[in-house]
């Protein structure tokens, strides 16, 4: 039995499904663990004590190690992706990344998205969607925000493939 490519992605995340002003609270959340922070921080060779040295951080205003901001941002974008970018062809732009409050190991993050705009692309089978993402901790504190433009498949060209 052969299944179409379209049957593997959400039916509501094509270019035509997005409209400016649309707001989404993404249903999944994720708790940041030691592994996530250590892995990405080491992969990008970030050697800041704030992420690696618990003994040095105990006497700071934070009292513990901080999660690397790009781990936080990556998790928020990842939490949003299932709902908005399963039919993405390409990431085009990320801009205005802001890390608003500290994140620590064992904080749980939730993502929110607003569609800022939609535009035709230079190809018939896709369009560009401009998103704004926010991330918040379990207590509601906003910890991340950023904008993203994604090239997304048009249902009219891809849904029967």
N, CA, C and O atoms as a GROMACS GRO file, in nm:
protein
  644
    1UNK      N    1   0.085  -0.119   0.000
    1UNK     CA    2   0.000   0.000   0.000
    1UNK      C    3   0.089   0.125   0.000
    1UNK      O    4   0.176   0.139   0.086
    2UNK      N    5   0.068   0.212  -0.093
    2UNK     CA    6   0.146   0.335  -0.104
    2UNK      C    7   0.065   0.450  -0.045
    2UNK      O    8  -0.052   0.470  -0.078
    3UNK      N    9   0.130   0.525   0.042
    3UNK     CA   10   0.065   0.642   0.102
    3UNK      C   11   0.123   0.767   0.040
    3UNK      O   12   0.241   0.770   0.003
    4UNK      N   13   0.043   0.871   0.027
    4UNK     CA   14   0.091   0.996  -0.028
    4UNK      C   15   0.179   1.068   0.074
    4UNK      O   16   0.166   1.045   0.194
    5UNK      N   17   0.266   1.152   0.025
    5UNK     CA   18   0.351   1.233   0.113
    5UNK      C   19   0.263   1.321   0.202
    5UNK      O   20   0.293   1.338   0.320
    6UNK      N   21   0.157   1.376   0.147
    6UNK     CA   22   0.068   1.465   0.222
    6UNK      C   23   0.003   1.396   0.341
    6UNK      O   24  -0.033   1.463   0.438
    7UNK      N   25  -0.013   1.265   0.337
    7UNK     CA   26  -0.078   1.194   0.448
    7UNK      C   27   0.010   1.190   0.573
    7UNK      O   28  -0.038   1.152   0.680
    8UNK      N   29   0.135   1.228   0.561
    8UNK     CA   30   0.227   1.226   0.675
    8UNK      C   31   0.234   1.359   0.749
    8UNK      O   32   0.301   1.368   0.852
    9UNK      N   33   0.168   1.461   0.699
    9UNK     CA   34   0.172   1.592   0.764
    9UNK      C   35   0.032   1.637   0.800
    9UNK      O   36  -0.067   1.583   0.752
   10UNK      N   37   0.026   1.738   0.887
   10UNK     CA   38  -0.103   1.791   0.932
   10UNK      C   39  -0.180   1.851   0.814
   10UNK      O   40  -0.121   1.915   0.727
   11UNK      N   41  -0.308   1.831   0.813
   11UNK     CA   42  -0.392   1.885   0.706
   11UNK      C   43  -0.421   2.032   0.721
   11UNK      O   44  -0.479   2.092   0.630
   12UNK      N   45  -0.383   2.090   0.832
   12UNK     CA   46  -0.416   2.231   0.857
   12UNK      C   47  -0.291   2.319   0.868
   12UNK      O   48  -0.295   2.424   0.933
   13UNK      N   49  -0.182   2.277   0.806
   13UNK     CA   50  -0.062   2.360   0.815
   13UNK      C   51  -0.004   2.392   0.678
   13UNK      O   52   0.118   2.403   0.661
   14UNK      N   53  -0.093   2.406   0.580
   14UNK     CA   54  -0.052   2.454   0.449
   14UNK      C   55  -0.059   2.606   0.446
   14UNK      O   56  -0.122   2.667   0.533
   15UNK      N   57   0.006   2.666   0.348
   15UNK     CA   58   0.008   2.812   0.336
   15UNK      C   59  -0.132   2.872   0.346
   15UNK      O   60  -0.151   2.973   0.414
   16UNK      N   61  -0.229   2.811   0.279
   16UNK     CA   62  -0.365   2.865   0.275
   16UNK      C   63  -0.434   2.866   0.412
   16UNK      O   64  -0.536   2.932   0.428
   17UNK      N   65  -0.380   2.794   0.509
   17UNK     CA   66  -0.443   2.783   0.641
   17UNK      C   67  -0.406   2.897   0.736
   17UNK      O   68  -0.460   2.905   0.847
   18UNK      N   69  -0.316   2.984   0.694
   18UNK     CA   70  -0.269   3.090   0.783
   18UNK      C   71  -0.322   3.226   0.740
   18UNK      O   72  -0.327   3.257   0.621
   19UNK      N   73  -0.362   3.307   0.840
   19UNK     CA   74  -0.413   3.442   0.813
   19UNK      C   75  -0.353   3.538   0.915
   19UNK      O   76  -0.339   3.503   1.032
   20UNK      N   77  -0.318   3.659   0.872
   20UNK     CA   78  -0.265   3.757   0.967
   20UNK      C   79  -0.359   3.776   1.086
   20UNK      O   80  -0.481   3.785   1.070
   21UNK      N   81  -0.301   3.782   1.205
   21UNK     CA   82  -0.378   3.798   1.328
   21UNK      C   83  -0.414   3.667   1.396
   21UNK      O   84  -0.453   3.667   1.512
   22UNK      N   85  -0.401   3.558   1.324
   22UNK     CA   86  -0.430   3.426   1.383
   22UNK      C   87  -0.334   3.399   1.499
   22UNK      O   88  -0.214   3.424   1.488
   23UNK      N   89  -0.388   3.349   1.610
   23UNK     CA   90  -0.307   3.319   1.729
   23UNK      C   91  -0.322   3.173   1.766
   23UNK      O   92  -0.430   3.116   1.761
   24UNK      N   93  -0.210   3.113   1.805
   24UNK     CA   94  -0.207   2.970   1.838
   24UNK      C   95  -0.137   2.950   1.971
   24UNK      O   96  -0.026   3.000   1.991
   25UNK      N   97  -0.201   2.877   2.061
   25UNK     CA   98  -0.134   2.829   2.182
   25UNK      C   99  -0.102   2.683   2.153
   25UNK      O  100  -0.192   2.600   2.140
   26UNK      N  101   0.025   2.653   2.143
   26UNK     CA  102   0.066   2.518   2.106
   26UNK      C  103   0.042   2.424   2.224
   26UNK      O  104   0.073   2.456   2.338
   27UNK      N  105  -0.014   2.308   2.194
   27UNK     CA  106  -0.063   2.218   2.298
   27UNK      C  107   0.046   2.147   2.376
   27UNK      O  108   0.026   2.113   2.493
   28UNK      N  109   0.159   2.125   2.315
   28UNK     CA  110   0.266   2.053   2.385
   28UNK      C  111   0.356   2.150   2.458
   28UNK      O  112   0.379   2.262   2.413
   29UNK      N  113   0.407   2.105   2.570
   29UNK     CA  114   0.510   2.178   2.642
   29UNK      C  115   0.629   2.086   2.660
   29UNK      O  116   0.621   1.967   2.627
   30UNK      N  117   0.737   2.139   2.712
   30UNK     CA  118   0.855   2.056   2.735
   30UNK      C  119   0.933   2.110   2.854
   30UNK      O  120   0.944   2.231   2.873
   31UNK      N  121   0.985   2.018   2.934
   31UNK     CA  122   1.068   2.055   3.048
   31UNK      C  123   1.215   2.051   3.005
   31UNK      O  124   1.260   1.954   2.945
   32UNK      N  125   1.287   2.158   3.037
   32UNK     CA  126   1.428   2.168   3.001
   32UNK      C  127   1.509   2.087   3.101
   32UNK      O  128   1.502   2.111   3.222
   33UNK      N  129   1.585   1.995   3.052
   33UNK     CA  130   1.669   1.913   3.139
   33UNK      C  131   1.815   1.945   3.123
   33UNK      O  132   1.855   2.025   3.038
   34UNK      N  133   1.894   1.882   3.205
   34UNK     CA  134   2.039   1.896   3.201
   34UNK      C  135   2.092   1.861   3.061
   34UNK      O  136   2.178   1.930   3.008
   35UNK      N  137   2.039   1.754   3.004
   35UNK     CA  138   2.088   1.706   2.875
   35UNK      C  139   2.074   1.811   2.766
   35UNK      O  140   2.170   1.839   2.695
   36UNK      N  141   1.954   1.870   2.752
   36UNK     CA  142   1.932   1.970   2.647
   36UNK      C  143   2.030   2.086   2.660
   36UNK      O  144   2.089   2.129   2.561
   37UNK      N  145   2.045   2.135   2.781
   37UNK     CA  146   2.134   2.249   2.801
   37UNK      C  147   2.279   2.213   2.771
   37UNK      O  148   2.347   2.286   2.699
   38UNK      N  149   2.325   2.104   2.825
   38UNK     CA  150   2.465   2.065   2.806
   38UNK      C  151   2.497   2.032   2.661
   38UNK      O  152   2.600   2.074   2.609
   39UNK      N  153   2.410   1.957   2.596
   39UNK     CA  154   2.439   1.912   2.460
   39UNK      C  155   2.457   2.029   2.363
   39UNK      O  156   2.561   2.041   2.299
   40UNK      N  157   2.357   2.114   2.352
   40UNK     CA  158   2.366   2.223   2.255
   40UNK      C  159   2.474   2.324   2.294
   40UNK      O  160   2.546   2.374   2.208
   41UNK      N  161   2.484   2.353   2.422
   41UNK     CA  162   2.584   2.449   2.466
   41UNK      C  163   2.725   2.400   2.429
   41UNK      O  164   2.808   2.479   2.385
   42UNK      N  165   2.751   2.273   2.448
   42UNK     CA  166   2.882   2.218   2.411
   42UNK      C  167   2.900   2.210   2.261
   42UNK      O  168   3.010   2.234   2.210
   43UNK      N  169   2.795   2.176   2.188
   43UNK     CA  170   2.807   2.166   2.042
   43UNK      C  171   2.847   2.299   1.979
   43UNK      O  172   2.921   2.302   1.880
   44UNK      N  173   2.798   2.410   2.035
   44UNK     CA  174   2.833   2.541   1.979
   44UNK      C  175   2.954   2.602   2.049
   44UNK      O  176   2.989   2.718   2.025
   45UNK      N  177   3.016   2.524   2.136
   45UNK     CA  178   3.139   2.564   2.207
   45UNK      C  179   3.122   2.689   2.293
   45UNK      O  180   3.214   2.770   2.305
   46UNK      N  181   3.005   2.704   2.354
   46UNK     CA  182   2.980   2.812   2.448
   46UNK      C  183   3.037   2.768   2.582
   46UNK      O  184   2.987   2.674   2.643
   47UNK      N  185   3.140   2.835   2.628
   47UNK     CA  186   3.210   2.793   2.750
   47UNK      C  187   3.177   2.879   2.871
   47UNK      O  188   3.250   2.876   2.970
   48UNK      N  189   3.072   2.955   2.866
   48UNK     CA  190   3.036   3.044   2.976
   48UNK      C  191   3.007   2.967   3.105
   48UNK      O  192   2.932   2.870   3.104
   49UNK      N  193   3.068   3.010   3.214
   49UNK     CA  194   3.044   2.948   3.344
   49UNK      C  195   2.896   2.943   3.381
   49UNK      O  196   2.852   2.852   3.452
   50UNK      N  197   2.819   3.040   3.332
   50UNK     CA  198   2.677   3.045   3.366
   50UNK      C  199   2.603   2.918   3.326
   50UNK      O  200   2.497   2.888   3.382
   51UNK      N  201   2.657   2.844   3.229
   51UNK     CA  202   2.591   2.724   3.181
   51UNK      C  203   2.655   2.595   3.232
   51UNK      O  204   2.594   2.489   3.225
   52UNK      N  205   2.779   2.604   3.284
   52UNK     CA  206   2.854   2.484   3.317
   52UNK      C  207   2.901   2.472   3.462
   52UNK      O  208   2.929   2.362   3.508
   53UNK      N  209   2.909   2.583   3.533
   53UNK     CA  210   2.977   2.579   3.662
   53UNK      C  211   2.880   2.614   3.776
   53UNK      O  212   2.863   2.730   3.812
   54UNK      N  213   2.818   2.510   3.831
   54UNK     CA  214   2.721   2.529   3.940
   54UNK      C  215   2.785   2.600   4.059
   54UNK      O  216   2.723   2.688   4.118
   55UNK      N  217   2.907   2.564   4.095
   55UNK     CA  218   2.974   2.624   4.212
   55UNK      C  219   2.990   2.775   4.195
   55UNK      O  220   2.970   2.850   4.291
   56UNK      N  221   3.025   2.820   4.077
   56UNK     CA  222   3.040   2.964   4.054
   56UNK      C  223   2.906   3.035   4.051
   56UNK      O  224   2.898   3.152   4.090
   57UNK      N  225   2.803   2.969   4.006
   57UNK     CA  226   2.673   3.034   3.992
   57UNK      C  227   2.595   3.041   4.124
   57UNK      O  228   2.503   3.122   4.135
   58UNK      N  229   2.628   2.960   4.222
   58UNK     CA  230   2.557   2.959   4.350
   58UNK      C  231   2.558   3.096   4.416
   58UNK      O  232   2.459   3.135   4.478
   59UNK      N  233   2.666   3.169   4.404
   59UNK     CA  234   2.678   3.299   4.471
   59UNK      C  235   2.636   3.418   4.383
   59UNK      O  236   2.663   3.533   4.418
   60UNK      N  237   2.570   3.391   4.271
   60UNK     CA  238   2.522   3.499   4.185
   60UNK      C  239   2.376   3.530   4.216
   60UNK      O  240   2.314   3.462   4.299
   61UNK      N  241   2.322   3.629   4.152
   61UNK     CA  242   2.180   3.665   4.169
   61UNK      C  243   2.087   3.551   4.128
   61UNK      O  244   1.975   3.542   4.177
   62UNK      N  245   2.134   3.464   4.038
   62UNK     CA  246   2.050   3.352   3.992
   62UNK      C  247   2.057   3.232   4.085
   62UNK      O  248   1.961   3.157   4.096
   63UNK      N  249   2.170   3.214   4.153
   63UNK     CA  250   2.186   3.106   4.249
   63UNK      C  251   2.204   2.967   4.189
   63UNK      O  252   2.214   2.869   4.262
   64UNK      N  253   2.207   2.959   4.057
   64UNK     CA  254   2.223   2.830   3.988
   64UNK      C  255   2.259   2.856   3.842
   64UNK      O  256   2.258   2.971   3.797
   65UNK      N  257   2.292   2.749   3.770
   65UNK     CA  258   2.326   2.763   3.628
   65UNK      C  259   2.204   2.805   3.547
   65UNK      O  260   2.090   2.774   3.582
   66UNK      N  261   2.230   2.876   3.439
   66UNK     CA  262   2.128   2.920   3.346
   66UNK      C  263   2.125   2.828   3.224
   66UNK      O  264   2.229   2.775   3.184
   67UNK      N  265   2.009   2.811   3.167
   67UNK     CA  266   1.998   2.741   3.039
   67UNK      C  267   2.041   2.840   2.930
   67UNK      O  268   1.998   2.955   2.930
   68UNK      N  269   2.125   2.795   2.839
   68UNK     CA  270   2.173   2.874   2.726
   68UNK      C  271   2.053   2.923   2.646
   68UNK      O  272   1.964   2.845   2.614
   69UNK      N  273   2.052   3.052   2.613
   69UNK     CA  274   1.938   3.112   2.543
   69UNK      C  275   1.900   3.043   2.414
   69UNK      O  276   1.782   3.032   2.382
   70UNK      N  277   1.999   2.996   2.338
   70UNK     CA  278   1.966   2.930   2.212
   70UNK      C  279   1.899   2.794   2.234
   70UNK      O  280   1.830   2.745   2.145
   71UNK      N  281   1.919   2.734   2.350
   71UNK     CA  282   1.845   2.613   2.385
   71UNK      C  283   1.698   2.651   2.404
   71UNK      O  284   1.609   2.585   2.351
   72UNK      N  285   1.675   2.757   2.480
   72UNK     CA  286   1.538   2.806   2.502
   72UNK      C  287   1.470   2.839   2.370
   72UNK      O  288   1.359   2.793   2.345
   73UNK      N  289   1.536   2.918   2.287
   73UNK     CA  290   1.478   2.956   2.158
   73UNK      C  291   1.449   2.836   2.070
   73UNK      O  292   1.344   2.828   2.007
   74UNK      N  293   1.543   2.742   2.066
   74UNK     CA  294   1.524   2.621   1.984
   74UNK      C  295   1.405   2.540   2.032
   74UNK      O  296   1.329   2.487   1.951
   75UNK      N  297   1.390   2.529   2.162
   75UNK     CA  298   1.277   2.452   2.215
   75UNK      C  299   1.144   2.518   2.182
   75UNK      O  300   1.048   2.449   2.148
   76UNK      N  301   1.137   2.650   2.190
   76UNK     CA  302   1.013   2.721   2.159
   76UNK      C  303   0.978   2.704   2.011
   76UNK      O  304   0.863   2.674   1.978
   77UNK      N  305   1.076   2.723   1.924
   77UNK     CA  306   1.051   2.704   1.781
   77UNK      C  307   1.011   2.558   1.754
   77UNK      O  308   0.921   2.533   1.674
   78UNK      N  309   1.076   2.465   1.820
   78UNK     CA  310   1.041   2.324   1.803
   78UNK      C  311   0.900   2.292   1.849
   78UNK      O  312   0.829   2.216   1.782
   79UNK      N  313   0.859   2.348   1.961
   79UNK     CA  314   0.723   2.324   2.011
   79UNK      C  315   0.618   2.380   1.914
   79UNK      O  316   0.509   2.324   1.902
   80UNK      N  317   0.651   2.489   1.846
   80UNK     CA  318   0.558   2.550   1.751
   80UNK      C  319   0.553   2.474   1.618
   80UNK      O  320   0.451   2.476   1.550
   81UNK      N  321   0.661   2.410   1.583
   81UNK     CA  322   0.676   2.353   1.449
   81UNK      C  323   0.570   2.250   1.413
   81UNK      O  324   0.524   2.248   1.299
   82UNK      N  325   0.531   2.165   1.505
   82UNK     CA  326   0.432   2.062   1.470
   82UNK      C  327   0.302   2.124   1.420
   82UNK      O  328   0.238   2.070   1.330
   83UNK      N  329   0.264   2.237   1.477
   83UNK     CA  330   0.138   2.300   1.439
   83UNK      C  331   0.149   2.392   1.318
   83UNK      O  332   0.050   2.412   1.247
   84UNK      N  333   0.266   2.448   1.293
   84UNK     CA  334   0.273   2.550   1.188
   84UNK      C  335   0.369   2.519   1.074
   84UNK      O  336   0.357   2.580   0.968
   85UNK      N  337   0.462   2.429   1.092
   85UNK     CA  338   0.565   2.415   0.989
   85UNK      C  339   0.587   2.272   0.941
   85UNK      O  340   0.693   2.242   0.886
   86UNK      N  341   0.490   2.185   0.960
   86UNK     CA  342   0.507   2.050   0.908
   86UNK      C  343   0.513   2.048   0.757
   86UNK      O  344   0.570   1.955   0.698
   87UNK      N  345   0.457   2.147   0.693
   87UNK     CA  346   0.462   2.156   0.548
   87UNK      C  347   0.561   2.261   0.500
   87UNK      O  348   0.548   2.315   0.390
   88UNK      N  349   0.660   2.290   0.582
   88UNK     CA  350   0.763   2.387   0.545
   88UNK      C  351   0.856   2.328   0.439
   88UNK      O  352   0.886   2.209   0.439
   89UNK      N  353   0.898   2.414   0.351
   89UNK     CA  354   1.000   2.379   0.252
   89UNK      C  355   1.134   2.436   0.295
   89UNK      O  356   1.238   2.372   0.277
   90UNK      N  357   1.131   2.557   0.353
   90UNK     CA  358   1.257   2.620   0.395
   90UNK      C  359   1.232   2.724   0.505
   90UNK      O  360   1.131   2.793   0.506
   91UNK      N  361   1.328   2.732   0.595
   91UNK     CA  362   1.334   2.843   0.690
   91UNK      C  363   1.400   2.958   0.616
   91UNK      O  364   1.508   2.942   0.560
   92UNK      N  365   1.335   3.074   0.613
   92UNK     CA  366   1.388   3.186   0.537
   92UNK      C  367   1.457   3.291   0.623
   92UNK      O  368   1.554   3.354   0.581
   93UNK      N  369   1.404   3.309   0.744
   93UNK     CA  370   1.456   3.419   0.825
   93UNK      C  371   1.416   3.402   0.970
   93UNK      O  372   1.305   3.357   0.999
   94UNK      N  373   1.505   3.438   1.060
   94UNK     CA  374   1.472   3.452   1.202
   94UNK      C  375   1.525   3.588   1.243
   94UNK      O  376   1.637   3.625   1.208
   95UNK      N  377   1.444   3.663   1.316
   95UNK     CA  378   1.481   3.800   1.348
   95UNK      C  379   1.423   3.838   1.484
   95UNK      O  380   1.327   3.778   1.531
   96UNK      N  381   1.483   3.938   1.545
   96UNK     CA  382   1.429   3.994   1.668
   96UNK      C  383   1.426   3.896   1.784
   96UNK      O  384   1.334   3.902   1.867
   97UNK      N  385   1.523   3.807   1.791
   97UNK     CA  386   1.526   3.711   1.902
   97UNK      C  387   1.555   3.786   2.032
   97UNK      O  388   1.652   3.861   2.041
   98UNK      N  389   1.470   3.764   2.132
   98UNK     CA  390   1.486   3.828   2.262
   98UNK      C  391   1.470   3.724   2.370
   98UNK      O  392   1.376   3.645   2.370
   99UNK      N  393   1.563   3.725   2.463
   99UNK     CA  394   1.559   3.633   2.576
   99UNK      C  395   1.521   3.718   2.697
   99UNK      O  396   1.604   3.791   2.751
  100UNK      N  397   1.395   3.709   2.739
  100UNK     CA  398   1.334   3.803   2.833
  100UNK      C  399   1.356   3.772   2.980
  100UNK      O  400   1.353   3.862   3.063
  101UNK      N  401   1.378   3.647   3.014
  101UNK     CA  402   1.395   3.609   3.155
  101UNK      C  403   1.476   3.480   3.159
  101UNK      O  404   1.476   3.403   3.063
  102UNK      N  405   1.543   3.455   3.271
  102UNK     CA  406   1.625   3.334   3.279
  102UNK      C  407   1.542   3.207   3.281
  102UNK      O  408   1.429   3.203   3.330
  103UNK      N  409   1.602   3.102   3.226
  103UNK     CA  410   1.545   2.968   3.228
  103UNK      C  411   1.645   2.878   3.299
  103UNK      O  412   1.765   2.889   3.277
  104UNK      N  413   1.594   2.789   3.384
  104UNK     CA  414   1.678   2.698   3.461
  104UNK      C  415   1.640   2.554   3.430
  104UNK      O  416   1.532   2.527   3.376
  105UNK      N  417   1.730   2.462   3.463
  105UNK     CA  418   1.697   2.320   3.448
  105UNK      C  419   1.567   2.293   3.525
  105UNK      O  420   1.546   2.346   3.634
  106UNK      N  421   1.483   2.210   3.468
  106UNK     CA  422   1.353   2.169   3.522
  106UNK      C  423   1.242   2.272   3.503
  106UNK      O  424   1.131   2.249   3.551
  107UNK      N  425   1.268   2.384   3.434
  107UNK     CA  426   1.158   2.473   3.397
  107UNK      C  427   1.083   2.408   3.280
  107UNK      O  428   1.143   2.344   3.194
  108UNK      N  429   0.952   2.426   3.279
  108UNK     CA  430   0.869   2.374   3.169
  108UNK      C  431   0.828   2.490   3.080
  108UNK      O  432   0.781   2.593   3.128
  109UNK      N  433   0.845   2.471   2.950
  109UNK     CA  434   0.820   2.577   2.854
  109UNK      C  435   0.697   2.547   2.769
  109UNK      O  436   0.669   2.431   2.737
  110UNK      N  437   0.624   2.653   2.735
  110UNK     CA  438   0.508   2.646   2.647
  110UNK      C  439   0.527   2.751   2.538
  110UNK      O  440   0.581   2.858   2.564
  111UNK      N  441   0.481   2.720   2.416
  111UNK     CA  442   0.499   2.811   2.302
  111UNK      C  443   0.366   2.869   2.256
  111UNK      O  444   0.261   2.805   2.266
  112UNK      N  445   0.373   2.992   2.205
  112UNK     CA  446   0.260   3.065   2.148
  112UNK      C  447   0.305   3.127   2.017
  112UNK      O  448   0.421   3.164   2.002
  113UNK      N  449   0.212   3.140   1.922
  113UNK     CA  450   0.246   3.196   1.792
  113UNK      C  451   0.135   3.289   1.745
  113UNK      O  452   0.017   3.265   1.769
  114UNK      N  453   0.176   3.396   1.678
  114UNK     CA  454   0.083   3.482   1.606
  114UNK      C  455   0.131   3.490   1.461
  114UNK      O  456   0.250   3.503   1.436
  115UNK      N  457   0.037   3.483   1.368
  115UNK     CA  458   0.070   3.502   1.226
  115UNK      C  459   0.072   3.652   1.200
  115UNK      O  460  -0.030   3.720   1.215
  116UNK      N  461   0.189   3.703   1.162
  116UNK     CA  462   0.202   3.846   1.135
  116UNK      C  463   0.170   3.880   0.990
  116UNK      O  464   0.126   3.991   0.961
  117UNK      N  465   0.193   3.785   0.900
  117UNK     CA  466   0.166   3.814   0.760
  117UNK      C  467   0.180   3.691   0.673
  117UNK      O  468   0.242   3.592   0.712
  118UNK      N  469   0.121   3.698   0.555
  118UNK     CA  470   0.135   3.594   0.453
  118UNK      C  471   0.165   3.665   0.321
  118UNK      O  472   0.115   3.775   0.296
  119UNK      N  473   0.246   3.602   0.237
  119UNK     CA  474   0.283   3.664   0.110
  119UNK      C  475   0.311   3.555   0.007
  119UNK      O  476   0.352   3.444   0.040
  120UNK      N  477   0.287   3.591  -0.119
  120UNK     CA  478   0.323   3.500  -0.227
  120UNK      C  479   0.475   3.486  -0.232
  120UNK      O  480   0.549   3.578  -0.196
  121UNK      N  481   0.518   3.371  -0.276
  121UNK     CA  482   0.661   3.346  -0.294
  121UNK      C  483   0.693   3.358  -0.443
  121UNK      O  484   0.605   3.381  -0.525
  122UNK      N  485   0.819   3.341  -0.475
  122UNK     CA  486   0.860   3.347  -0.615
  122UNK      C  487   0.844   3.212  -0.685
  122UNK      O  488   0.908   3.185  -0.786
  123UNK      N  489   0.757   3.130  -0.630
  123UNK     CA  490   0.726   2.999  -0.689
  123UNK      C  491   0.578   2.972  -0.664
  123UNK      O  492   0.520   3.020  -0.566
  124UNK      N  493   0.516   2.894  -0.753
  124UNK     CA  494   0.372   2.870  -0.745
  124UNK      C  495   0.329   2.772  -0.638
  124UNK      O  496   0.214   2.775  -0.594
  125UNK      N  497   0.420   2.684  -0.594
  125UNK     CA  498   0.380   2.575  -0.504
  125UNK      C  499   0.392   2.609  -0.356
  125UNK      O  500   0.370   2.522  -0.272
  126UNK      N  501   0.426   2.735  -0.322
  126UNK     CA  502   0.446   2.771  -0.182
  126UNK      C  503   0.426   2.920  -0.160
  126UNK      O  504   0.424   3.000  -0.255
  127UNK      N  505   0.411   2.956  -0.033
  127UNK     CA  506   0.401   3.096   0.006
  127UNK      C  507   0.481   3.118   0.132
  127UNK      O  508   0.523   3.023   0.198
  128UNK      N  509   0.501   3.244   0.167
  128UNK     CA  510   0.580   3.282   0.285
  128UNK      C  511   0.486   3.322   0.397
  128UNK      O  512   0.396   3.405   0.378
  129UNK      N  513   0.507   3.262   0.514
  129UNK     CA  514   0.430   3.300   0.633
  129UNK      C  515   0.526   3.359   0.735
  129UNK      O  516   0.632   3.303   0.763
  130UNK      N  517   0.487   3.475   0.788
  130UNK     CA  518   0.567   3.548   0.888
  130UNK      C  519   0.502   3.524   1.025
  130UNK      O  520   0.388   3.564   1.048
  131UNK      N  521   0.576   3.460   1.113
  131UNK     CA  522   0.526   3.425   1.246
  131UNK      C  523   0.599   3.505   1.354
  131UNK      O  524   0.713   3.547   1.335
  132UNK      N  525   0.532   3.525   1.466
  132UNK     CA  526   0.598   3.571   1.588
  132UNK      C  527   0.575   3.464   1.692
  132UNK      O  528   0.462   3.421   1.715
  133UNK      N  529   0.683   3.419   1.756
  133UNK     CA  530   0.676   3.315   1.859
  133UNK      C  531   0.708   3.375   1.995
  133UNK      O  532   0.792   3.464   2.008
  134UNK      N  533   0.640   3.323   2.096
  134UNK     CA  534   0.671   3.354   2.236
  134UNK      C  535   0.686   3.223   2.310
  134UNK      O  536   0.626   3.122   2.274
  135UNK      N  537   0.766   3.226   2.414
  135UNK     CA  538   0.777   3.111   2.502
  135UNK      C  539   0.762   3.158   2.646
  135UNK      O  540   0.810   3.265   2.683
  136UNK      N  541   0.695   3.077   2.726
  136UNK     CA  542   0.674   3.112   2.867
  136UNK      C  543   0.708   2.992   2.955
  136UNK      O  544   0.694   2.877   2.914
  137UNK      N  545   0.751   3.022   3.077
  137UNK     CA  546   0.775   2.918   3.177
  137UNK      C  547   0.644   2.881   3.244
  137UNK      O  548   0.540   2.942   3.218
  138UNK      N  549   0.650   2.780   3.330
  138UNK     CA  550   0.532   2.727   3.398
  138UNK      C  551   0.459   2.833   3.481
  138UNK      O  552   0.339   2.818   3.505
  139UNK      N  553   0.527   2.939   3.524
  139UNK     CA  554   0.461   3.043   3.605
  139UNK      C  555   0.406   3.157   3.518
  139UNK      O  556   0.355   3.256   3.571
  140UNK      N  557   0.417   3.142   3.385
  140UNK     CA  558   0.365   3.245   3.294
  140UNK      C  559   0.467   3.349   3.252
  140UNK      O  560   0.437   3.432   3.166
  141UNK      N  561   0.586   3.346   3.309
  141UNK     CA  562   0.689   3.442   3.273
  141UNK      C  563   0.732   3.421   3.128
  141UNK      O  564   0.772   3.311   3.090
  142UNK      N  565   0.725   3.527   3.048
  142UNK     CA  566   0.771   3.519   2.909
  142UNK      C  567   0.924   3.517   2.910
  142UNK      O  568   0.988   3.607   2.965
  143UNK      N  569   0.979   3.414   2.848
  143UNK     CA  570   1.126   3.397   2.848
  143UNK      C  571   1.189   3.417   2.711
  143UNK      O  572   1.309   3.438   2.701
  144UNK      N  573   1.107   3.411   2.605
  144UNK     CA  574   1.161   3.420   2.469
  144UNK      C  575   1.057   3.481   2.376
  144UNK      O  576   0.937   3.460   2.393
  145UNK      N  577   1.105   3.557   2.278
  145UNK     CA  578   1.022   3.599   2.167
  145UNK      C  579   1.110   3.617   2.045
  145UNK      O  580   1.228   3.651   2.056
  146UNK      N  581   1.051   3.593   1.931
  146UNK     CA  582   1.126   3.609   1.807
  146UNK      C  583   1.035   3.593   1.688
  146UNK      O  584   0.928   3.534   1.697
  147UNK      N  585   1.079   3.646   1.574
  147UNK     CA  586   1.003   3.636   1.451
  147UNK      C  587   1.072   3.540   1.355
  147UNK      O  588   1.193   3.518   1.361
  148UNK      N  589   0.990   3.484   1.267
  148UNK     CA  590   1.039   3.380   1.177
  148UNK      C  591   0.958   3.384   1.048
  148UNK      O  592   0.836   3.398   1.052
  149UNK      N  593   1.025   3.373   0.935
  149UNK     CA  594   0.958   3.360   0.806
  149UNK      C  595   0.989   3.222   0.750
  149UNK      O  596   1.104   3.178   0.749
  150UNK      N  597   0.882   3.155   0.704
  150UNK     CA  598   0.893   3.016   0.659
  150UNK      C  599   0.826   3.003   0.522
  150UNK      O  600   0.716   3.055   0.501
  151UNK      N  601   0.892   2.934   0.431
  151UNK     CA  602   0.834   2.900   0.302
  151UNK      C  603   0.753   2.773   0.321
  151UNK      O  604   0.808   2.668   0.355
  152UNK      N  605   0.620   2.782   0.299
  152UNK     CA  606   0.529   2.672   0.330
  152UNK      C  607   0.454   2.628   0.204
  152UNK      O  608   0.410   2.711   0.124
  153UNK      N  609   0.439   2.498   0.189
  153UNK     CA  610   0.371   2.439   0.074
  153UNK      C  611   0.227   2.491   0.062
  153UNK      O  612   0.160   2.515   0.162
  154UNK      N  613   0.183   2.507  -0.062
  154UNK     CA  614   0.043   2.538  -0.089
  154UNK      C  615  -0.033   2.406  -0.105
  154UNK      O  616   0.013   2.315  -0.173
  155UNK      N  617  -0.147   2.398  -0.042
  155UNK     CA  618  -0.230   2.277  -0.050
  155UNK      C  619  -0.263   2.248  -0.197
  155UNK      O  620  -0.266   2.132  -0.239
  156UNK      N  621  -0.288   2.352  -0.274
  156UNK     CA  622  -0.329   2.335  -0.413
  156UNK      C  623  -0.226   2.260  -0.498
  156UNK      O  624  -0.260   2.202  -0.601
  157UNK      N  625  -0.100   2.260  -0.455
  157UNK     CA  626   0.005   2.193  -0.531
  157UNK      C  627   0.056   2.063  -0.466
  157UNK      O  628   0.112   1.977  -0.534
  158UNK      N  629   0.036   2.050  -0.335
  158UNK     CA  630   0.101   1.941  -0.262
  158UNK      C  631   0.006   1.839  -0.199
  158UNK      O  632   0.050   1.729  -0.167
  159UNK      N  633  -0.119   1.871  -0.180
  159UNK     CA  634  -0.205   1.783  -0.099
  159UNK      C  635  -0.234   1.648  -0.165
  159UNK      O  636  -0.272   1.554  -0.097
  160UNK      N  637  -0.217   1.638  -0.295
  160UNK     CA  638  -0.244   1.511  -0.361
  160UNK      C  639  -0.117   1.432  -0.393
  160UNK      O  640  -0.123   1.332  -0.465
  161UNK      N  641  -0.005   1.474  -0.341
  161UNK     CA  642   0.123   1.406  -0.370
  161UNK      C  643   0.154   1.301  -0.267
  161UNK      O  644   0.257   1.235  -0.276
   0.00000   0.00000   0.00000
